Amino acid sequence: MAIKILVTGRLPKAALDALNETFEVHYAPNIKGEDLEEALREVEGLIIRTETKVTEDLLKKAPNLKLICRAGVGLDNVDLKACAARHIEVKNTSGANCVSAAEHTMGLILSLARMIPQANTHLRSGNWDRDRFTGTELRGKTLGIIGFGNIGSRVSSLAQAFSMKVIANDIVPKKDTLLLNLPDLLGASDFVTMHVPLTAETHGMANKNFFSKMKEGSFFINASRGKVVVEKDLVDAIESSHLKGAALDVFFNEPLHKTSEILKTDKIILTPHTAGQTIESQNNMGLEASRIMKEFLCPES
């Protein structure tokens, strides 16, 4: 009898075809509540995306579960301590979307430097004020990267192609990389971009004190995890003109509510958690999740 697995996030057809070759697959994107609990009862493998929250209570509904694979980078939506207690392995597809996320980050940086979204809205409203959208070149500017893993290091390569100076901060030493302490990085950077996981240490790290240490007139970008930023403090830093602008792909609560204070200013460019949403990255994540499932649950096949 085939091993049963549950897939609660959207995967491309190629990944589902690969899974169906080996497993009995229950494909139920965005399944929730009692339906999710019922679907977990007989499965040995679970593939999730951002939307599924794996809690200790949910794990009690999955007596046969052996492996959880997050098709994506972070694991902040999985109770790792509870999984360890139940001897459930947890993996992710850490490098599958790094190109997509890095390129999106550069798109946000360019959009900030040249006010591209605002200029588009201005022109579509029947206006033509070129002087209003006098931007800044990236050449010669300093980019501070907080979190120098797969994505952060790729952002560095792309930024250097634009002749930017790159400095970085990371908890893990990196060979041949100039790592600064956080206050020095913030004070030296014209653009600061975050690429950190959500942990107890990074939760809310971009706060009032953090923004006050940034260079006056600089820009802030976050395409990592929404909860690393105290959104009110970011809005205050922009409305006080200490920061010139910001770009966010992730938010404290998702989806972003229409009453969010972030929407008060057009100096914050917003995208709906799409840094990893490319055709290539979706295929990469899905196929990598399939490979992980097969290697763990069917090691001899």
PAZAPA-4460 file (N, C-alpha, C; in steps of 0.05 Angstrom, whole numbers, plus 32768, in hexadecimal, padded with zeros to 4 digits):
% residues 301
    n_x    n_y    n_z   ca_x   ca_y   ca_z    c_x    c_y    c_z   seq   type   mol
   8011   7FE8   8000   8000   8000   8000   8012   8019   8000     1      M     A
   800B   802C   7FEF   801B   8045   7FED   801A   8055   8006     2      A     A
   8030   8063   800C   8031   8075   8023   8020   808D   801C     3      I     A
   8011   8096   8030   7FFF   80AD   802D   800D   80C7   8036     4      K     A
   800A   80DB   8025   8014   80F5   802D   7FFE   810A   8027     5      I     A
   8000   8120   8035   7FED   8137   8032   7FFD   814F   8029     6      L     A
   7FF2   815D   8015   7FFE   8176   800B   7FEA   818C   800F     7      V     A
   7FF0   819F   8020   7FDD   81B4   8027   7FE3   81CF   8019     8      T     A
   7FF9   81D0   800B   8000   81E9   7FFC   8001   81E3   7FDE     9      G     A
   7FFE   81F8   7FCE   7FFE   81F5   7FB1   8019   81EC   7FA7    10      R     A
   8019   81D7   7F97   8032   81CE   7F8A   802D   81CC   7F6C    11      L     A
   8042   81D0   7F5C   803F   81CE   7F3F   803A   81B1   7F36    12      P     A
   802F   81AD   7F1E   8028   8193   7F15   8040   8180   7F14    13      K     A
   8057   8189   7F0D   806E   8178   7F0C   8075   816B   7F27    14      A     A
   8072   817B   7F3C   8077   8171   7F57   8062   815D   7F5F    15      A     A
   8049   8162   7F59   8034   8150   7F60   8037   8136   7F51    16      L     A
   803E   8137   7F37   8043   811F   7F27   8059   810E   7F34    17      D     A
   806E   811C   7F3D   8085   810D   7F49   807C   8100   7F63    18      A     A
   806C   810D   7F73   8062   8102   7F8C   8050   80EA   7F87    19      L     A
   803E   80ED   7F73   802B   80D7   7F6D   8038   80BE   7F62    20      N     A
   8051   80C0   7F59   805F   80A8   7F50   8065   8095   7F68    21      E     A
   8067   80A1   7F80   8070   8091   7F97   805B   808F   7FAD    22      T     A
   804B   80A4   7FB0   8039   80A6   7FC7   801C   80A7   7FBF    23      F     A
   800B   80A2   7FD3   7FEE   80A8   7FD0   7FEB   80C5   7FDB    24      E     A
   7FE6   80D7   7FC8   7FE7   80F3   7FCF   7FCB   80FF   7FD2    25      V     A
   7FC7   810C   7FE9   7FAE   811B   7FEE   7FB6   8139   7FEA    26      H     A
   7FAF   8144   7FD3   7FB6   815F   7FCD   7F9F   8172   7FD4    27      Y     A
   7FA3   8182   7FE9   7F8D   8193   7FF3   7F98   81AF   7FFB    28      A     A
   7F9E   81BF   7FE7   7FA9   81DA   7FEC   7F97   81EA   7FFF    29      P     A
   7FA3   81F5   8014   7F96   8207   8027   7F80   81F9   8038    30      N     A
   7F82   81DF   803A   7F6F   81D0   804C   7F73   81DA   8069    31      I     A
   7F5D   81DC   8077   7F5E   81E7   8092   7F4B   81D8   80A5    32      K     A
   7F4E   81DF   80BF   7F3B   81D7   80D3   7F37   81B9   80D6    33      G     A
   7F1E   81B0   80D9   7F18   8194   80DD   7F1F   8183   80C4    34      E     A
   7F1D   818F   80AD   7F25   8181   8094   7F43   817A   8095    35      D     A
   7F53   818D   809E   7F70   8188   80A0   7F76   8173   80B5    36      L     A
   7F69   8174   80CB   7F6D   8161   80E1   7F66   8144   80D7    37      E     A
   7F50   8142   80C9   7F47   8128   80BF   7F5B   811D   80AA    38      E     A
   7F64   812F   8099   7F76   8126   8084   7F91   811D   808E    39      A     A
   7F99   8126   80A6   7FB3   811F   80B1   7FB4   8104   80BF    40      L     A
   7F9D   80F8   80C4   7F9C   80E0   80D4   7FAC   80C9   80CA    41      R     A
   7FAE   80C5   80B0   7FBB   80AD   80A5   7FD5   80B3   8096    42      E     A
   7FDD   80CD   8094   7FF4   80D3   8083   800E   80D1   8092    43      V     A
   8023   80CA   8083   803E   80C8   808E   804F   80E0   8086    44      E     A
   8046   80EE   8071   8055   8106   8068   8042   811D   8064    45      G     A
   804C   8135   8069   803D   814E   8066   804E   8163   8058    46      L     A
   8044   816E   8042   8051   8184   8034   8040   819D   8038    47      I     A
   804C   81B2   8042   803D   81CB   8048   804A   81E2   803A    48      I     A
   803B   81F8   8039   8046   8212   8031   8042   8225   8048    49      R     A
   8042   823F   8043   8040   8253   8059   8026   8251   8068    50      T     A
   8010   824B   805A   7FF6   824E   8066   7FEF   823A   807C    51      E     A
   7FFC   8222   807B   7FF5   820E   808F   8006   8211   80A8    52      T     A
   7FF9   8213   80BF   8007   8216   80D9   8006   81FB   80E7    53      K     A
   801E   81EF   80EB   801F   81D5   80F8   8025   81D9   8116    54      V     A
   8010   81D6   8126   8011   81DB   8142   8013   81C0   8151    55      T     A
   8018   81C2   816B   8019   81AA   817C   7FFE   819C   817B    56      E     A
   7FE8   81AB   817D   7FCE   819F   817D   7FC8   8191   8162    57      D     A
   7FD1   819D   814C   7FCC   8190   8132   7FDC   8176   812F    58      L     A
   7FF4   8176   813B   8004   815D   8139   7FF7   8146   8147    59      L     A
   7FE7   814B   815B   7FD9   8136   8169   7FC5   8127   8157    60      K     A
   7FBD   8135   8142   7FAA   8129   812F   7FB8   8118   8119    61      K     A
   7FD3   8116   811B   7FE3   8109   8106   7FF4   80F3   8113    62      A     A
   7FE9   80DD   811C   7FF8   80C9   812A   800D   80BB   811A    63      P     A
   800B   80BB   80FF   801E   80AC   80EE   8032   80BE   80E1    64      N     A
   8031   80D8   80E6   8041   80EB   80D8   805F   80E8   80DE    65      L     A
   806F   80E6   80C9   808C   80E2   80CD   809C   80FA   80C2    66      K     A
   8091   8108   80AE   80A1   811D   80A1   808F   8135   809A    67      L     A
   8098   814D   80A0   808B   8165   8097   80A0   8173   8085    68      I     A
   8098   817B   806D   80A9   818A   805B   809C   81A4   8054    69      C     A
   80A9   81BA   805A   80A0   81D4   8052   80AB   81DB   8037    70      R     A
   8099   81DE   8023   80A2   81E7   8009   80A6   8205   800A    71      A     A
   80BE   820C   8013   80C5   8228   8017   80DD   8229   8029    72      G     A
   80E2   8241   8034   80FB   8246   8042   80F7   8243   8060    73      V     A
   80E6   8253   806C   80E4   8253   808A   80D5   823C   8095    74      G     A
   80D8   8238   80AF   80C9   8223   80BE   80BA   822F   80D5    75      L     A
   80B5   8249   80D4   80A8   8257   80EB   808A   824F   80EE    76      D     A
   807F   8242   80DA   8063   8239   80DD   8061   821C   80E6    77      N     A
   8077   8212   80F0   8077   81F6   80FA   8082   81F7   8117    78      V     A
   8073   81E9   8129   807C   81E7   8145   8092   81D1   8146    79      D     A
   80AB   81DA   8144   80C2   81C8   8142   80C6   81B8   815B    80      L     A
   80C1   81C5   8172   80C4   81B7   818C   80B0   81A0   818E    81      K     A
   8097   81A4   8186   8083   8190   8187   8089   8179   8173    82      A     A
   8094   8180   815C   809C   816C   8148   80B3   815B   8153    83      C     A
   80C6   8167   8160   80DC   8158   816B   80D3   8145   8181    84      A     A
   80C0   814D   8191   80B5   813C   81A6   80A7   8124   819B    85      A     A
   809C   8126   8183   808D   8110   8177   809F   8102   8162    86      R     A
   80B8   8109   8161   80CB   80FD   814E   80C2   8100   8131    87      H     A
   80B8   8118   812B   80B0   811E   810F   80C6   812F   8103    88      I     A
   80D1   8126   80EC   80E6   8135   80DE   80D9   814D   80D0    89      E     A
   80E8   8164   80D1   80DE   817C   80C3   80F4   8186   80B1    90      V     A
   80ED   818A   8097   8100   8194   8083   80F3   81AA   8073    91      K     A
   8104   81B9   8065   80FA   81CD   8052   810A   81CC   8038    92      N     A
   8101   81DC   8025   810F   81DE   800B   811F   81F8   800B    93      T     A
   8133   81F9   801B   8141   8212   8022   814C   8222   800A    94      S     A
   8157   8214   7FF6   8163   8223   7FE1   8153   8226   7FC7    95      G     A
   813B   821B   7FC8   812B   8219   7FAF   8121   8233   7FA4    96      A     A
   811D   8247   7FB6   8112   8260   7FAC   8125   8278   7FB1    97      N     A
   813F   8273   7FB5   8151   8288   7FBC   8155   829C   7FA5    98      C     A
   8155   8292   7F8D   8159   82A3   7F75   8140   82B6   7F73    99      V     A
   8129   82AA   7F75   8110   82BA   7F73   810F   82CF   7F88   100      S     A
   8115   82C8   7FA1   8113   82DB   7FB8   8128   82F1   7FB5   101      A     A
   8140   82EA   7FAC   8155   82FE   7FA8   814E   8311   7F92   102      A     A
   8144   8307   7F7C   813D   8319   7F66   8126   832C   7F6D   103      E     A
   8113   8321   7F7D   80FD   8332   7F86   8107   8348   7F98   104      H     A
   811A   8341   7FA9   8126   8355   7FBB   8133   836B   7FAB   105      T     A
   8142   8365   7F96   814E   8379   7F85   8139   838A   7F77   106      M     A
   8122   837D   7F6F   810C   838C   7F64   8101   83A1   7F77   107      G     A
   80FF   8399   7F91   80F6   83AC   7FA5   810A   83C3   7FA9   108      L     A
   8123   83BC   7FA9   8138   83D1   7FAD   8137   83E5   7F96   109      I     A
   8135   83DB   7F7D   8133   83EC   7F66   8119   83FD   7F67   110      L     A
   8103   83F1   7F70   80EA   83FF   7F71   80EC   8416   7F85   111      S     A
   80FA   8412   7F9B   80FE   8427   7FAF   810F   843D   7FA4   112      L     A
   8125   8435   7F98   8138   8449   7F8E   812C   845B   7F78   113      A     A
   811A   8450   7F68   810F   845F   7F52   80F1   8464   7F54   114      R     A
   80E5   845D   7F6B   80C9   8463   7F70   80B7   8458   7F5A   115      M     A
   80BD   8441   7F50   80AF   8436   7F39   8091   8432   7F3D   116      I     A
   8088   8425   7F53   806B   8422   7F57   805D   843C   7F59   117      P     A
   8069   844F   7F68   805B   8469   7F6B   805A   8478   7F50   118      Q     A
   806F   8476   7F40   806E   8483   7F26   8059   8477   7F14   119      A     A
   8056   845D   7F15   8042   844F   7F05   8026   8459   7F0D   120      N     A
   8021   845A   7F27   8006   8464   7F30   8002   8481   7F28   121      T     A
   8016   8492   7F2B   8015   84AE   7F24   800E   84B2   7F06   122      H     A
   801B   84A3   7EF5   8016   84A6   7ED8   7FFB   849B   7ED1   123      L     A
   7FF2   8485   7EDD   7FD8   847A   7ED6   7FC1   848C   7EE0   124      R     A
   7FC7   849E   7EF3   7FB3   84B1   7EFD   7FB2   84CA   7EEB   125      S     A
   7FC1   84CA   7ED5   7FBF   84E1   7EC2   7FD3   84F7   7EC8   126      G     A
   7FE8   84F1   7ED8   7FFC   8506   7EDF   8016   8501   7ED0   127      N     A
   8027   8517   7ED0   8041   8515   7EC3   8054   8528   7ED1   128      W     A
   805C   8520   7EE9   806F   8530   7EF9   8089   8521   7EFB   129      D     A
   809B   8525   7EE9   80B4   8515   7EE8   80C6   851C   7F00   130      R     A
   80C7   8535   7F08   80D9   853E   7F1E   80D1   8530   7F38   131      D     A
   80B8   8529   7F3B   80AF   851C   7F54   80BC   8501   7F58   132      R     A
   80C4   84F5   7F42   80CF   84DA   7F43   80ED   84D8   7F3D   133      F     A
   80FB   84ED   7F45   8118   84EC   7F43   8123   84D9   7F58   134      T     A
   812F   84C3   7F4E   8138   84AE   7F60   8155   84AF   7F66   135      G     A
   8160   8498   7F6D   817C   8496   7F74   8188   847D   7F67   136      T     A
   81A1   847F   7F5E   81AE   8468   7F53   81B7   8455   7F69   137      E     A
   81B9   843B   7F61   81C3   8427   7F74   81E2   8427   7F74   138      L     A
   81EE   842F   7F5F   820B   842F   7F5D   8218   843F   7F73   139      R     A
   822A   8432   7F82   8238   8440   7F97   822A   8441   7FB2   140      G     A
   8211   8438   7FB2   8202   8437   7FCB   8209   841E   7FDB   141      K     A
   8205   841F   7FF5   820B   8408   8007   81F2   83F9   800D   142      T     A
   81F3   83DF   8008   81DD   83CD   800F   81E5   83BC   8027   143      L     A
   81D5   83BE   803D   81D9   83AE   8055   81C6   8396   8054   144      G     A
   81D2   837E   8055   81C2   8366   8054   81C3   8359   806F   145      I     A
   81AB   8356   807B   81A9   8348   8096   81A0   832C   8091   146      I     A
   81B1   8319   8095   81AC   82FD   808F   81B9   82F6   8075   147      G     A
   81D0   82E8   8076   81E0   82E4   805E   81E1   82C6   8057   148      F     A
   81C9   82BA   8055   81C7   829F   804D   81C4   829D   802E   149      G     A
   81B4   8289   8026   81B0   8284   8009   81A6   829C   7FFA   150      N     A
   8191   82A9   8006   8184   82C0   7FF9   8195   82D9   7FFC   151      I     A
   819E   82DF   8015   81AE   82F7   8019   81C7   82F8   8009   152      G     A
   81D5   82E1   8006   81EE   82E1   7FF6   81E8   82E5   7FD9   153      S     A
   81D1   82DB   7FCF   81CA   82DF   7FB3   81C2   82FC   7FAE   154      R     A
   81B4   8308   7FC1   81AE   8325   7FBF   81C8   8335   7FBD   155      V     A
   81DC   832C   7FCC   81F6   833A   7FCB   8202   8339   7FAF   156      S     A
   8201   8322   7FA2   820C   8320   7F87   81FD   8332   7F74   157      S     A
   81E3   8332   7F76   81D3   8343   7F64   81D9   8361   7F69   158      L     A
   81DB   8368   7F82   81E0   8384   7F89   81FB   838E   7F7F   159      A     A
   820F   837C   7F81   822A   8383   7F77   822A   8387   7F59   160      Q     A
   8218   837A   7F4B   8216   837E   7F2E   820C   839A   7F28   161      A     A
   81FE   83A7   7F3B   81F6   83C2   7F39   820A   83D6   7F45   162      F     A
   8222   83CC   7F4A   8238   83DC   7F56   8232   83E7   7F71   163      S     A
   8222   83D7   7F81   821D   83DF   7F9C   8233   83D3   7FAE   164      M     A
   8238   83E1   7FC4   824A   83D6   7FD9   8238   83C5   7FEC   165      K     A
   8241   83AD   7FF2   8231   839B   8003   823F   8396   801D   166      V     A
   822F   8399   8033   8238   8392   804E   8223   837F   8059   167      I     A
   822A   836F   806D   8217   835B   8076   8219   8357   8094   168      A     A
   8204   834C   809F   8203   8344   80BB   81F6   8328   80BC   169      N     A
   8203   8315   80CB   81F8   82FB   80CD   8202   82EE   80E6   170      D     A
   81F3   82DB   80F1   81FB   82CE   8109   8210   82B8   8104   171      I     A
   8212   82B0   80EA   8226   829C   80E3   823C   82A9   80D3   172      V     A
   8255   82A6   80DB   826C   82B2   80CC   826D   82A7   80AF   173      P     A
   8273   82B8   809D   8274   82B1   8081   8290   82B7   8076   174      K     A
   829C   82A4   8068   82B6   82A7   805D   82B7   82BD   8048   175      K     A
   82CB   82CE   8049   82CF   82E3   8035   82B8   82F7   8034   176      D     A
   82AA   82FB   804A   8293   830D   804B   8297   8321   8062   177      T     A
   8294   833B   805C   8296   834F   8071   827C   834F   8081   178      L     A
   827D   8344   809A   8266   8344   80AC   826A   835A   80C1   179      L     A
   8256   836B   80C3   8257   8381   80D7   8243   837B   80ED   180      L     A
   8248   8388   8104   8233   8387   8119   821B   8397   810F   181      N     A
   8204   8391   811A   81EB   839D   810F   81EA   83BB   8110   182      L     A
   81F1   83C8   8126   81F1   83E6   8127   8203   83F2   8111   183      P     A
   821A   83E7   810D   822C   83F2   80F8   8221   83EF   80DD   184      D     A
   8215   83D7   80D7   8208   83D3   80BD   81F1   83E7   80B9   185      L     A
   81E0   83EA   80CC   81C9   83FC   80C9   81D2   8419   80C4   186      L     A
   81E7   8421   80D2   81F0   843D   80CE   81FF   8442   80B4   187      G     A
   8208   842D   80A7   8218   8430   808F   8209   842B   8075   188      A     A
   81F0   8421   8077   81E2   8417   8060   81CE   842B   8055   189      S     A
   81CE   842D   803A   81B9   843D   802C   81A0   842D   8028   190      D     A
   81A3   8413   8026   818D   8400   8025   8193   83E9   8038   191      F     A
   817E   83E1   8047   8181   83CA   805A   816C   83B6   8052   192      V     A
   8175   839D   804D   8162   8388   8045   8166   8370   8058   193      T     A
   814F   8364   8060   814F   834F   8074   814A   8334   8067   194      M     A
   815A   8320   806F   8157   8305   8064   815C   82F1   807B   195      H     A
   814D   82F3   8090   8151   82E3   80A8   8139   82D1   80AD   196      V     A
   813D   82BA   80BA   8126   82AA   80C2   8118   82B7   80DA   197      P     A
   8100   82AE   80DF   80F1   82B8   80F7   80F9   82A6   810F   198      L     A
   8107   82B2   8122   810E   82A4   813B   8108   82B6   8152   199      T     A
   810D   82AD   816A   8108   82BD   8182   811A   82D6   8181   200      A     A
   8132   82D3   8175   8145   82EA   8174   813D   82FE   815E   201      E     A
   8131   82F5   8148   812B   8307   8132   810F   8313   8134   202      T     A
   80FE   8307   8144   80E2   8311   8147   80E2   832E   8150   203      H     A
   80D8   8340   813F   80D7   835C   8146   80F1   836A   8147   204      G     A
   8106   8360   813B   8121   836C   813D   8122   8387   812E   205      M     A
   8112   838A   8119   8111   83A3   810B   80FC   83B5   8119   206      A     A
   8105   83C2   812E   80F3   83D2   813E   80FC   83EF   8140   207      N     A
   80F1   83FE   8152   80F7   841B   8154   8115   8420   8157   208      K     A
   8121   8410   8168   813E   8413   816D   814E   840D   8154   209      N     A
   8146   83F8   8146   8153   83EF   812D   8151   8405   8118   210      F     A
   8139   8410   8114   8136   8424   80FF   8144   843E   8106   211      F     A
   8146   8444   8120   8153   845D   8128   8171   845C   8122   212      S     A
   817C   8444   8120   8199   8441   811A   819F   8441   80FC   213      K     A
   818A   843F   80EC   818E   8440   80CF   8195   845C   80C6   214      M     A
   81A4   845E   80B0   81AC   8477   80A5   8194   8488   809E   215      K     A
   8194   84A2   80A3   817E   84B3   809C   817B   84B3   807E   216      E     A
   8162   84B0   8074   815D   84B0   8058   8162   8495   804A   217      G     A
   8166   8480   8059   816B   8466   804E   8151   8456   8049   218      S     A
   8154   843F   803E   813C   842E   8036   813E   8413   8045   219      F     A
   8127   8407   804A   8125   83EE   8058   8115   83DA   8047   220      F     A
   811F   83C1   8045   8111   83AD   8036   810F   8393   8046   221      I     A
   80F8   8387   8046   80F4   836D   8054   80E5   835A   8042   222      N     A
   80F3   8344   803A   80E6   832F   802B   80EB   8314   8039   223      A     A
   80EF   8315   8054   80F5   82FC   8063   80DC   82F3   8071   224      S     A
   80D7   82FD   8089   80C0   82F6   8099   80B4   830F   80A5   225      R     A
   8099   8310   80A4   808C   8329   80AC   8090   8330   80C9   226      G     A
   8091   831C   80DA   8092   8321   80F7   80AE   832A   8101   227      K     A
   80C1   832D   80EF   80DB   8338   80F7   80D9   8357   80F8   228      V     A
   80C4   8363   80EE   80C0   8380   80ED   80A9   8389   80FF   229      V     A
   80AF   839D   810F   8099   83AB   811E   808E   83C0   810B   230      V     A
   8077   83BA   80FF   806D   83CA   80E9   8067   83E7   80F1   231      E     A
   805D   83EB   8108   8057   8407   8111   8071   8417   8113   232      K     A
   8086   840B   811D   809F   8419   811F   80AA   8420   8104   233      D     A
   80A6   840F   80F0   80AF   8415   80D5   809F   842C   80CA   234      L     A
   8085   842C   80CD   8075   8442   80C4   807D   845C   80D1   235      V     A
   8082   845C   80EB   808B   8474   80F9   80A5   847E   80EE   236      D     A
   80B8   846C   80E8   80D2   8474   80DE   80D0   8481   80C3   237      A     A
   80BC   8478   80B3   80B8   8484   8098   80A9   849E   809A   238      I     A
   8094   849F   80AB   8084   84B8   80AD   8094   84CE   80BA   239      E     A
   80A9   84C7   80CA   80BA   84DC   80D6   80D0   84E5   80C2   240      S     A
   80D1   84D8   80AB   80E4   84DD   8095   8100   84D4   809D   241      S     A
   8103   84C4   80B2   811E   84B9   80B8   8125   84A5   80A3   242      H     A
   8112   8494   809A   8116   8483   8084   8108   848E   806B   243      L     A
   8114   848A   8054   8108   8495   803C   80F2   8483   8031   244      K     A
   80F4   8469   8036   80E0   8457   802C   80E6   843A   8034   245      G     A
   80D3   8428   802E   80D7   840C   8035   80C7   83FB   8021   246      A     A
   80CF   83E2   8020   80C1   83CF   800E   80BD   83B5   801E   247      A     A
   80A5   83AB   801F   809F   8393   802E   8091   837E   801D   248      L     A
   809A   8365   801E   808C   834F   8011   807E   833D   8025   249      D     A
   8084   8341   803E   8079   8330   8054   806F   8342   806A   250      V     A
   805C   8337   807A   804E   8348   808D   8049   8339   80A7   251      F     A
   8045   8349   80BD   8041   833D   80D7   8029   832A   80D6   252      F     A
   8014   8333   80CA   7FFC   8322   80C6   7FF6   8320   80A8   253      N     A
   7FF3   8308   809E   7FED   8304   8082   7FD3   82F4   807F   254      E     A
   7FC2   82FB   806B   7FC6   8312   8059   7FC4   832D   8067   255      P     A
   7FD0   8341   805B   7FD0   835C   8067   7FB4   8367   8068   256      L     A
   7FAC   8370   8080   7F91   837A   8083   7F8F   8396   8077   257      H     A
   7F77   839C   806C   7F74   83B6   805E   7F75   83CE   8071   258      K     A
   7F74   83C9   808B   7F77   83DF   809F   7F93   83E2   80A9   259      T     A
   7FA6   83D3   809F   7FC2   83D4   80A8   7FCD   83F0   80A6   260      S     A
   7FDC   83F8   80BA   7FE8   8413   80BA   7FFE   8415   80A4   261      E     A
   8008   83FE   809B   801C   83FF   8086   8010   840C   806D   262      I     A
   7FF6   840A   8069   7FE9   8415   8051   7FE6   8433   8052   263      L     A
   7FED   843F   8069   7FE9   845C   806C   7FFC   846C   805A   264      K     A
   8013   8461   8053   8027   8470   8044   802E   8462   802A   265      T     A
   8031   8472   8015   8039   8466   7FFB   8058   8464   7FF9   266      D     A
   8065   846B   800F   8083   8468   800F   808B   844C   8016   267      K     A
   8078   843A   801C   807E   841E   8020   8073   840E   8008   268      I     A
   8084   8402   7FF9   807C   83F1   7FE3   8075   83D5   7FED   269      I     A
   805E   83CB   7FE4   8054   83B2   7FEF   8050   839D   7FD9   270      L     A
   8058   8384   7FDF   8051   836E   7FCE   8047   8357   7FE0   271      T     A
   8034   8347   7FD6   8026   8333   7FE8   8034   8319   7FEB   272      P     A
   804C   8319   7FF8   805B   8301   7FFD   8061   82F2   7FE3   273      H     A
   806C   8300   7FD0   8070   82F4   7FB5   808D   82F1   7FAE   274      T     A
   809F   82F5   7FC1   80BC   82F3   7FBB   80C3   82D8   7FAF   275      A     A
   80B6   82C3   7FB9   80BC   82A8   7FAF   80A9   829E   7F9A   276      G     A
   8098   82B0   7F90   8084   82A7   7F7D   808D   82AB   7F60   277      Q     A
   809E   8299   7F57   80A4   8298   7F3A   809E   827B   7F31   278      T     A
   809B   8278   7F17   8096   825E   7F0C   80AD   824B   7F13   279      I     A
   80C5   8255   7F10   80DD   8245   7F15   80DF   823C   7F33   280      E     A
   80DA   824F   7F45   80DD   8249   7F61   80C7   8236   7F6B   281      S     A
   80AF   8239   7F60   809A   8227   7F68   80A0   820A   7F5F   282      Q     A
   80AA   8207   7F47   80B2   81ED   7F3D   80C9   81E2   7F4E   283      N     A
   80DD   81F3   7F54   80F4   81EA   7F64   80EB   81E0   7F80   284      N     A
   80D9   81F0   7F8D   80D1   81E9   7FA8   80C0   81CF   7FA8   285      M     A
   80AE   81CD   7F94   809E   81B5   7F93   80AE   819C   7F8E   286      G     A
   80C0   819D   7F7B   80D0   8186   7F74   80E3   817E   7F8B   287      L     A
   80EE   8193   7F99   80FF   818E   7FAF   80F0   8181   7FC6   288      E     A
   80D7   818A   7FCB   80C6   817E   7FE0   80C0   8161   7FD9   289      A     A
   80BB   815B   7FC0   80B6   8140   7FB7   80CF   812F   7FBC   290      S     A
   80E6   8139   7FB5   80FF   812A   7FB9   8104   8124   7FD7   291      R     A
   80FF   8138   7FE8   8102   8134   8005   80F0   811F   800F   292      I     A
   80D7   811F   8006   80C3   810B   800F   80CC   80EF   8007   293      M     A
   80D5   80EC   7FEE   80DD   80D2   7FE5   80F5   80C7   7FF3   294      K     A
   8109   80D8   7FF7   8122   80D0   8004   811D   80C8   8021   295      E     A
   810B   80D5   802E   8107   80D0   804B   80F4   80B8   804F   296      F     A
   80DD   80B9   8041   80C9   80A4   8046   80CD   808A   8035   297      L     A
   80DC   808D   801F   80E1   8075   800F   80FF   8074   8008   298      C     A
   8110   8072   801B   812D   8074   8016   8138   805E   8004   299      P     A
   812A   8048   8001   8135   8032   7FF1   812A   8031   7FD5   300      E     A
   8118   8043   7FCF   810B   8043   7FB4   811D   8050   7F9F   301      S     A
***
